[in-house]
Amino acid sequence: MMEPVIDIINGDLPINRGYAVSMIIKSFKGRRDVEVHLFRPEWPENDLEEISVEELFGPPVMEGAEQNPEKDIQLLLEAFTKEERDRVIDYLKEHYSSRLACITSTPMEFPVPSGLPPLSSISEGKDIGFIKFEKVPHFNLPFALRGLYNLNMHKPLVETREHEE
């Protein structure tokens, strides 16, 4: 059984929270090498206290976009601390290592552009969905964990051929 490649980049962050984690599942819902962006869908109220919109967020992504400080802050609250990131990676290695091609973690770049959508605000659909790890029986992290995927971005496991008649 091959272990997933783990690529961890550390960085100096202006706050304790700000690490993004993603993984690539070798085979998922009929697709190959599906990238899944992991995030915290909920957080304790005291996590709000360490986030200052003025210091951590830059100008909006798109010119003329309306700023929404609540959504901006939510984007950071979904990210992981270094300790949480390490626990997530250990959990994934323990329970999913044979199914994963890689796990990647990078620090967010600050200032974060204002106006980016929090992952939890994205609507599920036919090809976009969430993995709800906290519903799995062996889940043992002290915080909820979700993963966002978009199947349209990945090749099918079985290529279909168009037959010429």
Buried (B, 14 or more C-beta within 10 A) or exposed (E): EEEBEBEBEEEEBEBBBBBBBBBBBBEBEEBBBBBBBBBBBEBEEEBEEEBEBEEBBEEBEEEEEEEBEEBBBBBBBBBBBBEBBBBBBEBBBEBBBEBBBBBBBBBBEBBBBBBBEBBBEBEEEEEBBBBEBBEEEEEEBEBBBBBBBBBEEBEEEEEEEEEEE
